[in-house]
Amino acid sequence: MLVLAQLGVTWYLFPLAAVISLVYSATRYEAPARILSRAGKLFLQILFFMAVILGVLMLLSFRL
């Protein structure tokens, strides 16, 4: 339990993004192979945009 307390809250973004992409893809498609492929792509898109936003925020807060 102590290990979980030391992890940052940002590590919860990975399973959250995975669940969001799976649920969103499952509501749009019916074939399991299609659901998983679209969920994988959406998961990577979500992580990419979160990384871009993190980079912009780090750039804006540089030398504050």
Stockholm file with secondary structure:
# STOCKHOLM 1.0

chainA/1-64         MLVLAQLGVTWYLFPLAAVISLVYSATRYEAPARILSRAGKLFLQILFFMAVILGVLMLLSFRL
#=GR chainA/1-64 SS CHHHHHSCGGGGHHHHHHHHHHHHHHHHCCSHHHHHHHHHHHHHHHHHHHHHHHHHHHHHTTTC
#=GC SS_cons        CHHHHHSCGGGGHHHHHHHHHHHHHHHHCCSHHHHHHHHHHHHHHHHHHHHHHHHHHHHHTTTC
//
